[in-house]
Amino acid sequence: MGNAIRYAGTGARVAVRVTDCPGGACGEGEVEDDGPGIAPEHREKVFSRFGWIARGGGPEGSGLAVVRALADRIGAAVTLHDASRGGPALLVGIVFPRPT
């Protein structure tokens, strides 16, 4: 969530949601902001360790490489989507596996 606040920009709103998957097989988390978003063609790049993207006048980068590395370590899946509000905003989804 800290990254969403940092990279969404001054005055942006950030929402965090956590839910159970249907049937309780896993858990889902979402962080959604109304900032500048990440263009679809750059979304895979931001998961690489040095995959910074230039932002005019704002901070560069995303911090999502660390999120992906941690998710991979525990078997979770991380996805990036356009935010449900529309516009350039971003939704980061994480699906956590059911504990064994």
PyMOL commands that set and color helices and strands:
alter all, ss='L'
color gray80, all
select helices_A, chain A and resi 2-8+22-24+40-42+45-47+64-74
alter helices_A, ss='H'
color red, helices_A
select strands_A, chain A and resi 14-20+27-33+77-82+90-96
alter strands_A, ss='S'
color yellow, strands_A
deselect
rebuild
show_as cartoon
